């Protein structure tokens, strides 16, 4: 299954400048494992530990926000798109 993960500009330096990465997997967790196998420096910027997305990097699957915990078992299908979003902070 080919899944596209969209990488925000703020994290593209960890993916050799690529804004979209094609990965294989049957679940969210498997797709991200494939992404992190290719780009290990990206992992700590997106997840705190396996199965938990950082609060400041929400992930969307086909436009729907995934839970920050426990979303790893969510099934994905060929052609799905996931998007990592980096929330801005400051004041």
OpenMM code with the backbone's topology and positions (N, CA, C; nanometers):
from openmm import Vec3, app, unit

residues = "UNK UNK UNK UNK UNK UNK UNK UNK UNK UNK UNK UNK UNK UNK UNK UNK UNK UNK UNK UNK UNK UNK UNK UNK UNK UNK UNK UNK UNK UNK UNK UNK UNK UNK UNK UNK UNK UNK UNK UNK UNK UNK UNK UNK UNK UNK UNK UNK UNK UNK UNK UNK UNK UNK UNK UNK UNK UNK UNK UNK UNK UNK UNK UNK UNK UNK UNK UNK UNK UNK UNK UNK UNK UNK UNK UNK UNK UNK UNK UNK UNK UNK UNK UNK UNK UNK UNK UNK UNK UNK UNK".split()
positions = [
    Vec3(0.0827, -0.1183, 0.0000),
    Vec3(0.0000, 0.0000, 0.0000),
    Vec3(0.0869, 0.1242, 0.0000),
    Vec3(0.0636, 0.2112, -0.0905),
    Vec3(0.1390, 0.3353, -0.0967),
    Vec3(0.0605, 0.4470, -0.0277),
    Vec3(0.1234, 0.5040, 0.0734),
    Vec3(0.0653, 0.6128, 0.1511),
    Vec3(0.1574, 0.7333, 0.1341),
    Vec3(0.1022, 0.8516, 0.1213),
    Vec3(0.1819, 0.9738, 0.1122),
    Vec3(0.1766, 1.0445, 0.2470),
    Vec3(0.2953, 1.0804, 0.2978),
    Vec3(0.3022, 1.1615, 0.4196),
    Vec3(0.3563, 1.2977, 0.3803),
    Vec3(0.2767, 1.4011, 0.4071),
    Vec3(0.3162, 1.5381, 0.3767),
    Vec3(0.3993, 1.5925, 0.4928),
    Vec3(0.5135, 1.6492, 0.4579),
    Vec3(0.6077, 1.7018, 0.5568),
    Vec3(0.6032, 1.8540, 0.5524),
    Vec3(0.5823, 1.9207, 0.6667),
    Vec3(0.5809, 2.0673, 0.6646),
    Vec3(0.7210, 2.1226, 0.6406),
    Vec3(0.7251, 2.2428, 0.5900),
    Vec3(0.8526, 2.3088, 0.5593),
    Vec3(0.9464, 2.3100, 0.6794),
    Vec3(0.8904, 2.3271, 0.7988),
    Vec3(0.9736, 2.3340, 0.9196),
    Vec3(1.0481, 2.2032, 0.9475),
    Vec3(0.9991, 2.0920, 0.8942),
    Vec3(1.0627, 1.9622, 0.9180),
    Vec3(1.1316, 1.9045, 0.7941),
    Vec3(1.1199, 1.9723, 0.6815),
    Vec3(1.1748, 1.9197, 0.5564),
    Vec3(1.3268, 1.9041, 0.5593),
    Vec3(1.3956, 1.9768, 0.6465),
    Vec3(1.5416, 1.9608, 0.6543),
    Vec3(1.5786, 1.8207, 0.7036),
    Vec3(1.4847, 1.7524, 0.7686),
    Vec3(1.5099, 1.6164, 0.8168),
    Vec3(1.4722, 1.5104, 0.7136),
    Vec3(1.4161, 1.5540, 0.5995),
    Vec3(1.3784, 1.4616, 0.4923),
    Vec3(1.4482, 1.4991, 0.3618),
    Vec3(1.5662, 1.5565, 0.3743),
    Vec3(1.6431, 1.5997, 0.2568),
    Vec3(1.5633, 1.6944, 0.1686),
    Vec3(1.4788, 1.7775, 0.2312),
    Vec3(1.4021, 1.8781, 0.1583),
    Vec3(1.2749, 1.8276, 0.0940),
    Vec3(1.2443, 1.7008, 0.1106),
    Vec3(1.1248, 1.6448, 0.0468),
    Vec3(0.9987, 1.6855, 0.1243),
    Vec3(0.8998, 1.7326, 0.0506),
    Vec3(0.7740, 1.7756, 0.1119),
    Vec3(0.6706, 1.6646, 0.1161),
    Vec3(0.6878, 1.5617, 0.0336),
    Vec3(0.5983, 1.4462, 0.0322),
    Vec3(0.6816, 1.3200, 0.0229),
    Vec3(0.6500, 1.2241, 0.1081),
    Vec3(0.7232, 1.0983, 0.1127),
    Vec3(0.6239, 0.9847, 0.0910),
    Vec3(0.6521, 0.8965, -0.0033),
    Vec3(0.5715, 0.7769, -0.0240),
    Vec3(0.6252, 0.6664, 0.0651),
    Vec3(0.5358, 0.6050, 0.1414),
    Vec3(0.5740, 0.4946, 0.2299),
    Vec3(0.4751, 0.3801, 0.2109),
    Vec3(0.5114, 0.2648, 0.2618),
    Vec3(0.4248, 0.1475, 0.2587),
    Vec3(0.3809, 0.1153, 0.4006),
    Vec3(0.2618, 0.0614, 0.4164),
    Vec3(0.2146, 0.0189, 0.5476),
    Vec3(0.0656, -0.0044, 0.5474),
    Vec3(0.0213, -0.0873, 0.6409),
    Vec3(-0.1208, -0.1164, 0.6544),
    Vec3(-0.1870, -0.0374, 0.7662),
    Vec3(-0.1034, 0.0239, 0.8517),
    Vec3(-0.1537, 0.1041, 0.9639),
    Vec3(-0.0748, 0.2344, 0.9709),
    Vec3(-0.1265, 0.3283, 1.0484),
    Vec3(-0.0559, 0.4545, 1.0716),
    Vec3(0.0828, 0.4251, 1.1292),
    Vec3(0.0879, 0.3354, 1.2270),
    Vec3(0.2153, 0.3021, 1.2908),
    Vec3(0.3153, 0.2452, 1.1908),
    Vec3(0.2715, 0.1550, 1.1041),
    Vec3(0.3610, 0.0957, 1.0047),
    Vec3(0.4092, 0.2001, 0.9046),
    Vec3(0.3205, 0.2899, 0.8644),
    Vec3(0.3598, 0.3951, 0.7695),
    Vec3(0.4646, 0.4867, 0.8312),
    Vec3(0.4450, 0.5248, 0.9571),
    Vec3(0.5432, 0.6112, 1.0228),
    Vec3(0.6729, 0.5367, 1.0516),
    Vec3(0.6654, 0.4083, 1.0804),
    Vec3(0.7876, 0.3294, 1.1000),
    Vec3(0.8705, 0.3294, 0.9719),
    Vec3(0.8037, 0.3162, 0.8578),
    Vec3(0.8741, 0.3207, 0.7295),
    Vec3(0.9361, 0.4585, 0.7065),
    Vec3(0.8627, 0.5638, 0.7423),
    Vec3(0.9151, 0.6999, 0.7290),
    Vec3(1.0385, 0.7183, 0.8163),
    Vec3(1.0300, 0.6748, 0.9430),
    Vec3(1.1409, 0.6938, 1.0355),
    Vec3(1.2597, 0.6041, 1.0033),
    Vec3(1.2361, 0.4906, 0.9387),
    Vec3(1.3480, 0.4075, 0.8918),
    Vec3(1.4311, 0.4826, 0.7892),
    Vec3(1.3638, 0.5581, 0.7032),
    Vec3(1.4336, 0.6354, 0.5995),
    Vec3(1.4923, 0.7653, 0.6524),
    Vec3(1.4241, 0.8263, 0.7494),
    Vec3(1.4647, 0.9563, 0.8021),
    Vec3(1.4614, 0.9536, 0.9553),
    Vec3(1.5574, 0.8865, 1.0179),
    Vec3(1.5530, 0.8681, 1.1636),
    Vec3(1.5548, 0.9975, 1.2441),
    Vec3(1.6179, 1.1023, 1.1943),
    Vec3(1.6242, 1.2288, 1.2687),
    Vec3(1.4864, 1.2935, 1.2821),
    Vec3(1.3933, 1.2549, 1.1994),
    Vec3(1.2579, 1.3108, 1.2029),
    Vec3(1.1762, 1.2557, 1.3202),
    Vec3(1.2077, 1.1356, 1.3638),
    Vec3(1.1251, 1.0666, 1.4622),
    Vec3(1.1050, 1.1457, 1.5910),
    Vec3(1.2107, 1.1963, 1.6507),
    Vec3(1.1961, 1.2666, 1.7787),
    Vec3(1.1225, 1.3996, 1.7641),
    Vec3(1.1091, 1.4485, 1.6436),
    Vec3(1.0374, 1.5731, 1.6213),
    Vec3(0.8879, 1.5512, 1.6028),
    Vec3(0.8480, 1.4242, 1.5815),
    Vec3(0.7074, 1.3934, 1.5557),
    Vec3(0.6443, 1.3113, 1.6682),
    Vec3(0.7175, 1.2166, 1.7236),
    Vec3(0.6631, 1.1305, 1.8287),
    Vec3(0.7476, 1.1369, 1.9550),
    Vec3(0.6811, 1.1230, 2.0695),
    Vec3(0.7531, 1.1208, 2.1963),
    Vec3(0.7977, 0.9797, 2.2292),
    Vec3(0.7184, 0.8826, 2.1898),
    Vec3(0.7509, 0.7412, 2.2011),
    Vec3(0.6596, 0.6696, 2.1027),
    Vec3(0.6868, 0.5446, 2.0714),
    Vec3(0.6032, 0.4772, 1.9712),
    Vec3(0.4536, 0.4897, 2.0033),
    Vec3(0.3779, 0.5311, 1.9034),
    Vec3(0.2338, 0.5423, 1.9190),
    Vec3(0.1831, 0.6725, 1.9764),
    Vec3(0.2724, 0.7667, 2.0085),
    Vec3(0.2295, 0.8938, 2.0660),
    Vec3(0.2876, 1.0114, 1.9878),
    Vec3(0.2009, 1.0865, 1.9210),
    Vec3(0.2437, 1.2065, 1.8503),
    Vec3(0.2594, 1.3196, 1.9505),
    Vec3(0.3609, 1.4046, 1.9298),
    Vec3(0.3749, 1.5234, 2.0132),
    Vec3(0.2509, 1.6113, 1.9968),
    Vec3(0.2141, 1.6820, 2.1020),
    Vec3(0.0990, 1.7726, 2.0963),
    Vec3(0.1206, 1.8842, 1.9948),
    Vec3(0.2461, 1.9240, 1.9725),
    Vec3(0.2752, 2.0339, 1.8802),
    Vec3(0.2936, 1.9870, 1.7359),
    Vec3(0.2771, 1.8576, 1.7109),
    Vec3(0.2838, 1.8064, 1.5736),
    Vec3(0.1641, 1.7154, 1.5469),
    Vec3(0.0438, 1.7720, 1.5402),
    Vec3(-0.0717, 1.6879, 1.5095),
    Vec3(-0.0583, 1.6255, 1.3703),
    Vec3(-0.1201, 1.5105, 1.3551),
    Vec3(-0.1165, 1.4379, 1.2282),
    Vec3(-0.2597, 1.4186, 1.1810),
    Vec3(-0.2797, 1.4380, 1.0520),
    Vec3(-0.4108, 1.4242, 0.9902),
    Vec3(-0.4065, 1.3108, 0.8885),
    Vec3(-0.5126, 1.2332, 0.8831),
    Vec3(-0.5286, 1.1264, 0.7847),
    Vec3(-0.6472, 1.1628, 0.6980),
    Vec3(-0.6193, 1.1901, 0.5711),
    Vec3(-0.7236, 1.2308, 0.4766),
    Vec3(-0.8086, 1.3454, 0.5328),
    Vec3(-0.7421, 1.4400, 0.5996),
    Vec3(-0.8085, 1.5587, 0.6504),
    Vec3(-0.8648, 1.5480, 0.7899),
    Vec3(-0.8678, 1.4272, 0.8479),
    Vec3(-0.9212, 1.4093, 0.9834),
    Vec3(-0.8059, 1.3975, 1.0821),
    Vec3(-0.8133, 1.4758, 1.1892),
    Vec3(-0.7071, 1.4740, 1.2894),
    Vec3(-0.7059, 1.3400, 1.3625),
    Vec3(-0.5865, 1.2824, 1.3731),
    Vec3(-0.5692, 1.1590, 1.4488),
    Vec3(-0.5474, 1.1915, 1.5959),
    Vec3(-0.5871, 1.1021, 1.6827),
    Vec3(-0.5608, 1.1191, 1.8255),
    Vec3(-0.4104, 1.1197, 1.8480),
    Vec3(-0.3636, 1.1974, 1.9455),
    Vec3(-0.2198, 1.2013, 1.9711),
    Vec3(-0.1704, 1.0719, 2.0333),
    Vec3(-0.2608, 0.9942, 2.0921),
    Vec3(-0.2251, 0.8629, 2.1484),
    Vec3(-0.3152, 0.7555, 2.0900),
    Vec3(-0.2568, 0.6410, 2.0643),
    Vec3(-0.3348, 0.5256, 2.0229),
    Vec3(-0.3796, 0.5229, 1.8792),
    Vec3(-0.3360, 0.6157, 1.7964),
    Vec3(-0.3787, 0.6185, 1.6564),
    Vec3(-0.3009, 0.5213, 1.5695),
    Vec3(-0.1959, 0.4623, 1.6245),
    Vec3(-0.1087, 0.3749, 1.5465),
    Vec3(-0.1794, 0.2579, 1.4829),
    Vec3(-0.2822, 0.2054, 1.5455),
    Vec3(-0.3537, 0.0893, 1.4927),
    Vec3(-0.4540, 0.1255, 1.3836),
    Vec3(-0.4716, 0.2545, 1.3579),
    Vec3(-0.5656, 0.2979, 1.2539),
    Vec3(-0.5218, 0.2440, 1.1186),
    Vec3(-0.6127, 0.1782, 1.0497),
    Vec3(-0.5821, 0.1211, 0.9188),
    Vec3(-0.5701, 0.2315, 0.8138),
    Vec3(-0.4796, 0.2111, 0.7209),
    Vec3(-0.4655, 0.3002, 0.6061),
    Vec3(-0.4796, 0.2162, 0.4796),
    Vec3(-0.5196, 0.2821, 0.3730),
    Vec3(-0.5365, 0.2121, 0.2465),
    Vec3(-0.4580, 0.2824, 0.1374),
    Vec3(-0.4355, 0.2115, 0.0315),
    Vec3(-0.3593, 0.2632, -0.0815),
    Vec3(-0.4158, 0.3985, -0.1252),
    Vec3(-0.3277, 0.4962, -0.1380),
    Vec3(-0.3684, 0.6289, -0.1816),
    Vec3(-0.4026, 0.7256, -0.0697),
    Vec3(-0.4053, 0.6772, 0.0545),
    Vec3(-0.4317, 0.7677, 0.1667),
    Vec3(-0.3207, 0.8712, 0.1784),
    Vec3(-0.3553, 0.9843, 0.2387),
    Vec3(-0.2585, 1.0913, 0.2622),
    Vec3(-0.2600, 1.1279, 0.4096),
    Vec3(-0.1410, 1.1382, 0.4656),
    Vec3(-0.1276, 1.1875, 0.6023),
    Vec3(-0.0486, 1.3164, 0.5966),
    Vec3(-0.0796, 1.4053, 0.6874),
    Vec3(-0.0128, 1.5345, 0.6926),
    Vec3(0.0337, 1.5611, 0.8349),
    Vec3(0.1610, 1.5935, 0.8481),
    Vec3(0.2157, 1.6368, 0.9758),
    Vec3(0.2053, 1.7883, 0.9792),
    Vec3(0.1539, 1.8423, 1.0880),
    Vec3(0.1404, 1.9866, 1.1025),
    Vec3(0.2255, 2.0301, 1.2220),
    Vec3(0.2984, 2.1383, 1.2049),
    Vec3(0.3756, 2.1936, 1.3156),
    Vec3(0.3035, 2.3179, 1.3639),
    Vec3(0.2621, 2.3148, 1.4908),
    Vec3(0.1899, 2.4292, 1.5468),
    Vec3(0.2887, 2.5395, 1.5837),
    Vec3(0.2512, 2.6609, 1.5565),
    Vec3(0.3350, 2.7765, 1.5888),
    Vec3(0.3178, 2.8113, 1.7360),
    Vec3(0.4234, 2.8631, 1.7937),
    Vec3(0.4137, 2.9089, 1.9317),
    Vec3(0.4849, 3.0431, 1.9423),
    Vec3(0.4659, 3.1048, 2.0512),
    Vec3(0.5297, 3.2342, 2.0709),
    Vec3(0.4302, 3.3338, 2.1285),
    Vec3(0.4736, 3.4545, 2.1356),
    Vec3(0.3803, 3.5500, 2.1923),
    Vec3(0.4181, 3.6893, 2.1691),
] * unit.nanometer
topology = app.Topology()
chain = topology.addChain("A")
for resn in residues:
    res = topology.addResidue(resn, chain)
    for name in ("N", "CA", "C"):
        topology.addAtom(name, app.Element.getBySymbol(name[0]), res)
